[in-house]
Amino acid sequence: MEKPTKILSDEHVLILKIADALNNECDAIENGKIIDGAFFEKAVDFIRNYADKFHHAKEEDILFKELCKEGVLTHCNPVEQMLYEHDTGRGFVKNMEKAVRESNKSKIIENARNYANLIKEHIFKEDNILYPMADQSLDKNKQKSVLDKFKDAENKRFAKGTKKKYIVIAEEFEKRK
């Protein structure tokens, strides 16, 4: 049986491709490239719909809720910090989008880099601290239940083919280097 944390870690790979692309685009802008509004529009679309509504929703609405149940994590629980970082990232994305509309180069770079750096650190913590804790704390029945809820959430949030659209965007951004 596949573990829910494996699914989430696999999704992290795509999110990290967007973070790298944001940093690369910021480098290019700092070296004189004109702001590519279409690039940032696609990046914001990916972050809001794939990273947030699809991936973070599975974490926040399903996995994190399970981990916060009485007696599941018997030592420190990093969920509150993860939720805080999700909200912080949403703020960076909102400010990046606003800066793109205003063609404010310095604010675009500031918010894009802040988001990219935050999400990289955040993913490292989830993959190396929180997810191993979850794997240890959730028995096979709970993991199966979380997996079933993931599938339901995926079907409700994404029309058929939508997930593929975001995979293609991530791969396209990876090739932009």
Buried (B, 14 or more C-beta within 10 A) or exposed (E): EEBBBEBBBEBBEBBBBBBBBBBBBBEBBEEEEEBBEEBBEBBBBBBBBBBBBBBBBBBBEBBBBBBEEEEBBEEEBBBEBBBEBBEBBBEBBEBBBEBBEEEBBEBBBBBBBBBBBBBBEBBEBBBEBBBEBBEEBBEEEBBBBBBEBBEEBBEEBBEEEBBEBBBEBBEEBBEEE
